[in-house]
């Protein structure tokens, strides 16, 4: 049996601090990442895990590239999965 896939969820407080510091709206930041505002909302509010492509986009974004990974997202196992 394979190990359960880890899921990555954004740390809202960190991203909100970045947006505030850079004077960005959520809409403008979503556009910067190349996604729709509704998709960003799902990611930001932890209703959807962050894909590998989106994690890469955040790591290379001029706004978040200096933020350590462990401050951008938390890693969770899917519900019901054992460690």
Secondary structure as UniProt FT lines:
FT   STRAND          6..10
FT   HELIX           12..21
FT   TURN            22..23
FT   HELIX           26..33
FT   HELIX           37..44
FT   TURN            45..46
FT   HELIX           52..60
FT   TURN            62..66
FT   HELIX           69..72
FT   STRAND          73..77
FT   TURN            79..80
//
